[in-house]
């Protein structure tokens, strides 16, 4: 089932943000605590009717059929103009279309940790300890997940960073990861699709960025899973196909449903 709540992001001066919470079907029949994965772009995760381009990740359908041990918390992005880019970028960045991007991602990340996580733990039976808590997203959400797994490694032990838009602020991001202390039990999934760009050179640049980030994580002793999706595009249909890949990697000991 999907429940929704609204929470303010006061530092950004925005109206209440919609938060989607996926609860397993057995949630009301147990009293246990559940592993939890916090995610960006919550409107794109569960239902095609709320997805920006009419196609969601299909997470509810997948989890209903295959897992009964995870709670997913997805936060709606800021849909006004280019605000999503500002709120999902942890460093001052640059995009060829909108030019300069603010570093409001630092505020968003802190809000996830200081406001969203405590609110979810108060309302739902989720684990609070880092070994049970993950962060995930795609595109700009993937960029934020790379930042947050390093910046808040005492809060999150696992991350899925899909098709991450590292080009927005790559040098600053790489330097941040390089100079951040991390626990060796951290698990990080990174991927990129071979069809995400129209240029072989740009694809090579993006893959090189992913591999450099991955290298910094592995130097710190993190457990990483880095993939090139041969038939992958920069879209929800591709990320839906990745669900078994990254969920079973990040949460390998959970319950599976036999149907």
Secondary structure, DSSP 8 states (H G I E B T S, - for coil): -EEEEEE--GGGT---EEEEEE--TTGGG----BEEEEEE-GGGTS-TTTSTTS----HHHHHHHHBSSEEEEEE----STTHHHHHT-SS-EEETTTEEE--THHHHHHHIIIIIHHHHHHHS-B--SGGGEEEEEETHHHHHHHHHHHHTTTT-SEEEEES--GGGSHHHHHHHHHT----TT-EEEEEEETTS-S-HHHHHHHHHHHHHHHHHHHHTT-EEEEEEETT--SSHHHHHHTHHHHHHHHTTTS-B---
